[in-house]
């Protein structure tokens, strides 16, 4: 009887919710011969002949209830594209939240319509397309239902997460609004998508409508509230006939810039120009070859300033377009902590650009396997040593390679492997290899296990012996974890261990030589009887790091309760933290302030709150206050955000730290001002101004963009770095440090026949 009890217990814990017991919906897309004009009006005869998809049900706030406003979606296709028309009726048009008119702007603070397409019907991956009443293009690639491995969630913006919002597809959307609601019309070319083969087939699909004024989210294929649109294993299906075409696109760019470095002895303007581009070749419907020459280094983007009060490296995400597409294919490890492959290691060294000669990437499906191959060649870089007057090599010419393959099974389950290499092409004894395996096991809808193991090989100099200890001479990393998610509970636990010589040179590791454990329990308590209040979220979490010898380096035990309101406002009952930091070596936290060896145990508390972020004017603020090493730390922050209509947005954020220790005291802050004005959904002017009190630098990035399709177009960018500090403190004269004007034009040319 005991085995039977165990089976019944697992079944009770992991059984699907009754909400989707009847199975997801299905539909047939209609083949058409005359394509509609994409103007957002839905007044053409072709739309009137199509059967609407309706029956949307709420995920939030009242799971399973019908959508509060009538919603209809129509789907058609021809030999070139998929067409989606959404009629989003509303009995209070004046309350529609239009949102920001900017490509890929967040959909959380406005009304929105979103589509997910699981074109392989593998129930794990997909393409996401969305828009708002402002008519913006919002798109991304979905991998592993939006959650990656590594003993914890990996959902993030950028290249390494389960949802890659930085992917830009080539498609069209237009919207209109009248007295009965708003309407969205989409054209998604088959050349933008990847699928198994041409012919009659079923795709996974789901549609979401967001009504911001009451924080409502409704789906065509019903979803339990613990999941979001990324849960494609619960999506519906749509039948259609997709063409068998081989896609070929060319994305050339021209770039000219003037750069002046005021920190060198004889500052002169350095003018340069660059021509390069990417080519995309569809070898078949599911396998794509990408080629790059003189890779674009995303000069239009700028990193956010960060203050580091820890002993460990900060993480800055990838922003270069070539590395962003299909980035989830190459993602193995613990996000922002121990990634076996991190593309920002290619073409950048010590914050300086290393020219990329060229490269190739092959991604897609071969049989039951998802594969990814990447090879990049960089040039060597030399710079002038002002002491000797000689050129010295800053970075050698390197070849970087990645081979990745994994197989997906049903119910979020997969297993895979990766190999990453760096080879100095002028000295073959200088190389680094990383190997890894990873996997995930899904049990029912609620329970997921995942983990990974990575090994590295770094050659030794003649006469040297390995200094690492343990398995593979310390060149290893491993992790495992589990998540249990239901309507009412979120429970997770994980373990990670990094050897003392683990060295993925083309990866990212923020600290070495440690064991790490974590656990979290959160309860959702709904208040259905209170119309203005949504839920309480009491929770407790624990995270701790030890050296491999068992010395406690740091720990955090966190107790808290969140209060969530129906309009999106939020505050937390001040969270209490029990913290600990252990130092086996002195730590210089600031110049001249050295914290001695020892173990430090403290208590602090934190607070966060925000008003309704869908409102034209919103506020958010928080602080941490309490013990810190041998003294105290007070870290308040605040953000004010303003939106005028759908054209103008502006925000000001201030982060401040006041640290008072027995060894010394200091204050530091980062101030950030962002503003954007959108003339149309494709023409905008943005400014990003940042001040770092630590370095006393003021940085300005002003960007004008005139977008074409897939994020291409004309960009004019002004970058300015000024030092505003005193010479006595920083040793740098006040005044400009660097200035740059960049003009870039890129274009997507579709050569598909």
N, C-alpha and C positions, 0 to 999 in steps of 0.2 A: 504493500500500500504506500510505502514511503516514496518510491519513484513516481507513482501516480499523483501524490500530493505535490511533488515538485513540479510536475508538468502542469497541473492545474494552477499553481501559484504563478509560474512564468506566463501562462496564458492570461491570467487576470491582470498581471502587470503590463503586458504588452499588447493586449487586444485592441484592435482599431476602435475608434469611437463610433457610436451608433449613428452619428451624423451622416457618415458615408457608407453605411451598411448596405444600402441599395445599389452601390456602385456609382462611379463617376458618369456624367452625361457624355453623349456622343452626338456628332452632327456630320452633315455632308456639306462641304464647300461647293459652291455652284460655279461651273465653268462658264465663262463669258467670252464673247468675241469683240465687244467694244468696251474699252477701258474707260472708267469714269475719270473726269477731271478732278485732280486733287485740290479742291478749294474749300473743303470743310462744310459744304452746304447740303450734301446728301439729297439733292432735289432732282437728280437725274433718274430717268426711267429704270435704269439698270438696278438701282437700289430698291425701288418699289417692287420689283419682281422677286426679290430674295426673301426667303422665310427668315424672320428675325429669331435670334437666340435670346431667350429671356430666362425667367426663373432664377435670377440672382438671389443669393442668400447672404445674410450678414455673417462675417467672421468677428467683427467688432461693431458696436458694443454688445449686441444681443445675438450670440451665436445661434445660427439655425433659423432666425426669423427672416422674412422676406426683406429685400432691399427697401429702404424707406421712400425712394424716388424711382419712378419707372425707368428701366434701363433696357435697351435693345441693342444687339450687335448683329451685324450682317457680314458674311465672309464670302468672297468670290476670288477667282483666279483666272489668269489667261496664260499664254506661253511665256510671259516675261516676269510676272509678279503676282504676289498675293495682295488682295485688297481687303481692308477691314474698315467698316463704317460703324460708328457707335453713336446712338442717339441717347443722350444723357439728360432726360427730362428733369425739370426741377420746378416745384410750385412756389419757390422763393428765390427767383433769379437774382435779386439784389444781394443775397447772402452768399452767392458763389464766390469762393476765394480764388482769384485768378493766379496768384503766385508770381514768381520772378520770370522775366523773359530772358532766359539764358540757357544755352545748351547744357544738358546734364545737370541742371539745377535740381535740388532735392525735391522730391514729390511729397514729402511728409507734411509740408506746411501750406498746401493748396489743394483744391479739387484736382483730381487726376483720373486718367484712364490708362491702364497698363495691360500689356499682353505678354505672355510667356509662351514660347514655341519649343517644344521638345521634339526636334526634327528627326532624331534617330529612334524615338520612342524607347529610349533606354531607361527612362524614369529617374535620371540623375542630372542630366545636363540640358542646357537650353539657351535660347536667345531671348532677351527682354527688350521690349519696345514700349515706351510710354510717352504721354503728353499731358498738358494741362490746358485750361481755357486760353492761356497765352499762346498756345501753339508751339511749344518748345519741342525739340528732339531730345529724348532721354533714352539711352540704350546701354546694354551691357551683356556680358557673357556669364553664364551660370555654370558652375562645376560642382559636382557632388552635392546638389541641392542647397548650395550656398554656404556649406560648412565644410571646412577642411579638417585634416587630421592633426596629430601631434599631441594628443592628450588635452585638448581644449578647442574652443571655437577658433576658426580662422577666417571669419567673415570680416572683410575689410575693404576699404577703397584702395584700388591700386592693383599691382601685378600679382601679389601673392595670396589672394584670398579666394574664397569660394564664389564670390561675386565680383567680377572685374568691371567696374563702372567706367573705366577709362577706355574700354573698347569702343570705337566709333564705327558704326556701320553706315553704308550708303543706302538711304531710304528717304521717303518724303512723308510729311504730315502737315495737315492744315486743320484749323478749328474755326468755328463761328459760334455766336451766341445770339439768341433771340428771346422773346417773351416766354417761351416754353422750356428753355433749358440751353444746353450747349451741345455741340456736335463735333466729332473728331473723325477725320478721314485719313487713312494710312495706305501707302503703297510700299510694300517690302519686296524688292526684287529677289528672285530666286538666286541670283548671282551673289547676293549678300549672305545667303544661308548656306549651310552644309548639311547634307542628308545622305542616306545610304546609297540610293540609286534613283534613276528616273523611273516613271511609271506610277501606277496606282498604289497608294500607300496611306497609312494612318500616321498622323502626328499627334503627339501630346500637346494640349493647349489649355490655357486657362486665361480668363479675363477678370480684371479687378477694377472696381470703381471706388474711388475715395471721395467722400463728402466731408470736407474739412471742418465745417461749422459744428458738427457733432462727432467728429473723429470717427466717422463710420467707414468701414471697409467691407465691401461685398464682393462675392466671387460667383462666377458662373458654375464652376465645379466646387461644391461646398468644401470648406476647410475648417477643421477645429481651430479655435483661437490661439492655441499654442504654436501653430505653424503659420507661415506667410506664403506669398505667391511662389516663392522658390521651391516649395514642396511639390515638385512636379510628379512625384510618385502617386499623388492624389489628384492629378489634373485629369480633365476630360480628354477626349480624342476627336479629331476631325479628319475626315477622309477627303483626299484630293488626288489629282494626278500631277506630279511634278515633272518638269522637263529634264532630260538628260543633256546638260550643257557643261562645257569646260570653260570655267571663268578665267579670263586674263585681264588684269588691271595694272596700270602703270601710275605710280605716284611720284613724279619728279618734284624737286623743290630747288629754288634759287634763293641764296641768302647772301646779303652784304651787310657788313657791320664796321663800325668805327669804335675802337677801344683805346682808352687811355688809362694807364696805371700811374697814379701820382706818387706811388711809394718808391719808385725806382729813381736813380740819380738823375738821369736826363729823360724826363717824361715827354714822350711824343705820342701822337695819335697813330695807332696801328690799324690800317685799313686792310680788310680782307674780304674775300668773296668765296663762296662755296657752291658747288653744284652737286647734287646727289639725288637719291631717290630709292624707292622700293618697287619691286615687281611682285605681283601675286599671280600665281599660275595654278589653276585648278586641274590637277592631274586626273581627277575624276570628281564625282559629286561629294566625296567625303575626305579626300586627301589634297592638301594645299601646300604648295611650295612657295615660300617667301624669300626673295633675294633683296639685299641691300648693298648700296655703294655709297661711301661717304655719309654714313648714317647721320640723320638729323639728331642733334643733341638737345632738343626741346628748349632752345634759348628763350622761348616765350613763357616758360614756367619758372617759378621761383620757390625755393624751399622756405617753409615756415621757421622762424627763429624759435629755439628751444633753450630752456635753462636746465642745466644738468647739475643736480645736487647729489648724484650717486657716484659710485666708483666704476660704473660700467658704461659701455658705448651707447650712444643714441642711435635711433633708427630713422632714416630718411627714405621715403618710398620712391620707387621708380616712376619716371614721368615721360620717358622717351617712347614714342609711338611704336617703333619696330618691336620693342621688347614687351609691349603691353598686350598685343593681340595673342589670344590663346595662352596667356601667361599661366592660367590655372593648370594647364597640362603639366608644367614643370614644377609645380609646387609640392615640395616634400619637406617635412620638418615642423618645427614649432614657430608660428608666425612671430616675427620681430624679436625672436630669442635665439633660435637655432635652426636656420634655414639652410638646407644642403645646397640649394642654388639660389643666388641672389644676383639678378642681372646688373645691378648697379655696380658690381665689381668689375664689369667689362666697360672699358672706355673711360673710366674715372679712377684716379689715383691721388689720394690725399686732397680731394676736392678739385684737382686740376684735370682738365680734359685731356684724354689720350686718344688721338684720332683713330677711327675705325676705318680700315681700308675697305672691307666688304664682309659679307656674311650671308648665310642661308639658314632657313628654318623650314622643316617639313613637319606638319601636324595633321592629324586626322585619324580616321579609323581604318584599320586593316583587319578584316574579319571581325573577330570579337574583341580586338585589342585597340585601345587608344594609344597612339604613339606620338612622340615628339623628338625631333633631332634638330640640334642647333650647332652651328660652327661659325665663329667670328675670328677675324684676324685684325689685330691692332698694330699700329706703327710704334717704333720706339720714340721716346721723347727725351730731349736734352734741354738743359737750361743753364744760364750763365751763373757761375759761382763768383759773386762779387768780391770775395776775398782773394781768389787766385786769378780771376779774369779769364778762366778757362770754362769751356762747356763740359758739363758733367751729365751723365745719363740719369734721368729721373725715373724712367720706366722703360723696360726692354720691350721689344716686339714680342707679342704673345699670341698664341693660338688658343682659343677657348672652345671646348666642345661639350655638348650635353646629349645624352641618349636617355630617353624616358619611355617607358611602356607600362601600361596597366590594363587590367581586365575588370570590367564591371559585371556584377551579377545582380540578381534581383534584390529589392529592398535595401538600397543604400550600401550594398556590400561590394567591395573591390579589393584587389591585391595588385601591387605593382613594384617596379624597381627603377632605379636611376643611376647613371654614372656621369660624373662631371670631371673635366680635365682642364688644366692650364699647362701649356708647354712654351717655354722660352725658345723661340725659333732660331735663335743664334747660339744657344747653349742648351743642348738636349739633356744635360744632367740637371737642369733647373726645371722641375715640373712639380705638379701637385695633382693627386687623384682623389676623388670622393666617390664612394659607392653607397647605395642605400636601398632598403626595401621598406615598403609601407603597406598598410592594409586597414580595412574597415569592415566591421560586421554589424549589420542591422538586424535587430530582433523585434518583430512587430513594428508598430508605429512609434513606440516610446523609447526603446532602449538601443543605444549605439555604443560599440567598442571600437577604438582605433589605436594605432601605434605605428612606430617607425624605428629603424635601426640604421645608423650611418657609420661608415668607416672611412678613414683617410689614410693616404700614403704620401709622405714627404721625404725625399731622399736626404741622406746625411752627407755632410762634407767628409772628405777622406780623413780617416782617423777618429771621427766622432762616433760615439755610441748613443743609442736611444736613451733619453732621460725620462720618458714616460713610464708610468707604472700600470700594472693590470693588463686587462685584455687588449690585444693588438698594440702593446706598448703605450697605452693611454690614448690612442687615436681612434676614439669611438664616441658615439652619442646614441642615446636610445630614449624612447618615451612611450607611454601607454596611458590610456584614459578611457573613461566611460561617461555617458550622459543619459539621464532618464528624464524625459520631458512629457508632461501631461497638461491638461487644462489647469490643474491646481498646483502642480509641483514641478520644480526644476532641481534636479540633484545631479551633481557632477563630481568626479574625482580624477586625479591624474598623478603621474610620477614621471620625472625626467632625470636622466643622469648624463653628464658630460665629462669625458675623460680629461686628464691633465695635459694631453698633447693633441686633442681633437683640433684639426686644422683644415676646415673646408675653405680654401683660399678664394673660391668663387661662390662662397656662401656668406652667411651672416651669423656670427656668434657674439652675443653681447657680453658673455662671461664664460669662463672655463673652470674646470675642476670643481664640480659641485653635484649634489643630489638635491632634487626639488620635489616637494609634495604639495598637493593642493586639494581642497574639497570645498563644496558649496552646497547649501540647502536653501531654497527659496520657496515660499508659499504665496500663491495668488488668492487673495480673499476678496471676492466680488461683492459689491453693494448694489444689487439689482433694484432695491426699493428706493434708492436715492438718485434722482435723475441727474444731478450735477456732479456726482462723484462716482468714479469708476472702480478703483480697487486699492487695497493695501497690499504691500509686498514685504512682509517681514522676512529677513534672511540672516544667515550667519555664514562666514567663509573663513578659511584658514589657508595660509601659504607660508612655506618655510624653505630656506636654503641651508644646506650643510656642505662643508667641505667633504671630500672623499674619506677623510679621517674621522668624520663625525662632529667636527666643530661647527656650531651654529653661527652662520654668517648673517642671517636675517630671518625674521618671522613677522607675520601680521595675522592677527585674529580680529575679525571685523564683525560687529553687531549693528544692525540697521533696520529701518522700516521706511519704505517709500510710500508716498501718498500721490496717487494719480487721479486727476480730474478729467471730466468728460471733454473739456475743451482743449486738453493737452497740457494744461498747467501742471506743475509738479513741485513737490518739495520732499525732503527727507527728514525724518526725525533724526536729530543730530546723531550721526554714526559714531560709535566708540570703537577705538582701535587699541589693542595691546600690541606694541611693536618691540622689536629687538634688533640690534645691530652688533655683530661681533667682528673685531679687527685683530688679525694676526700680525699685521704690519701697520705702521702709522699711515694715516690717510690725510693728504693735504687737500682740504676741501676748497680752499682759496689760498692765494699766494700769501704765505706767512702765517696761515692758520692751519696747524697740524693737529689732528685728533690722535691721541696716543692709543697704543694697543690696549684692548680690553673688551668687555661685553657690556653693552648699554641697553637697559630695559626701560621702556617708557609707555605712557598712555597719552593718546591724543584724541581729539574728536573733530569731525568734519561735518559740513553742511553744504547742500546744494539745493537750488530752487530755480524755477523759471516760470514766467507767465506764458500765456497762450502765444506760441511762436507763429501761429497762423494770422495773428493780428498785425496791422500795419506797424505798430510800435510794440516791441517786446523787450523784456529784461531777463537776464539770467545772472546768477551770482553764486558764490560759494566760498568756503575757506577751510583750511586745516589749521588746527591750533593744539599745541601740546609739546611733549618732550621730544627732543631730537639729539641723539648722541649725549654729550655731557650738558646740554642746555635745553633751549626751547626753539620752536619754529612757528611762525605765524605766516600763513600763505593765503591771503585773500585773492579772489579774482572776480571780475564782473564784465558783462557784455551788454551793450545796448545795440539793438538792431532796429532799423527803420526801413520801411518799404513804401514808396509812393506809387500807387497804381501798379502796373506791371513793368514800369520802365526803370525806376530808380531804386536801388537798394544801397544801404550803407550800414556798417557795423563798426563798433569800437570795442576792443577787448584789452583789458589790463590784467596782467599777472604780476603779483608782488610777493617777495619773500623777505622776511625779517628773521634772521638767524642769529641767536645769541648763545654763545658757547663759553665754557670756562676758558678755552684757549683763544677766544677772540670773537668778535661779532662782525656781521656784514649785512647789507641789504642789497637786493637786486630785483630788477623788474624787466618785463617785456611788454611793450605797448604795440598794438597792431590796429591799423585802420584800413578797412577795405570798403571800396565803393564801386558800383557798377551802374552804368546807364546803357540800356538796350534801346537802340533806335528801331530795330526790328528783331525777330527771333534769330537773325543771322548777322546783325551788325551791332557791335557793342564797344564800349570804352570802359576799361577797368583800371583801378589804381590800388596798389597794395603798399602801404607805408609801415615799416617796422622799426622800432627802437629797442635796442638791447642795452640795458643799463650795465650789464656785466662788461661788455667791450666798449660801451659808450659809442656805438655805431648806429647811424640812421640810414636805413636802406629803403629805396623807393623803386617800385616796379610799376610802370605805366604801360598799358597794352591796349592797342586798338586792333580789333579783329573784324574781318569781313569774311564770313564763313561761306564756303561752298559745301559740298557734300562730304560726309565722313570725316569731319573735323579739318578738312583742308581749306585753303583760302589765303587771304592776305593778312599778314600780321606786321604791325609796327610796334616795336618794344623799346622803351627807354629804361635802362638800369642805372641806378646811381647809389653809390656807397659813400657816405660822409662820416668822418670822425668828429665828434663834438665834445670829446673829453679833454681833460687837462693833461699836459705833457708830464707833469709830476707824477700823476697816477698811472698813466698807461704807457708813457715813453713814446707816444706818437703825437705828432703835431696835429692840431685841429685843422680840419679842411677836407677837401675831397680825397677819397682813397682810390676809387675806380669809377669810371663812367663809360657807358656803352650804349650805342644806338644800333638796333638790329632791324633790318627789313627782310621779311621772308615771304615768299609766295610759293604755295604748293597747289597742286591740282590732281584730281583723280580722273584718269582717263580709262574708260571701260572699252577694252579691245575685244570683248567677248563677241563671238559670231554664232 
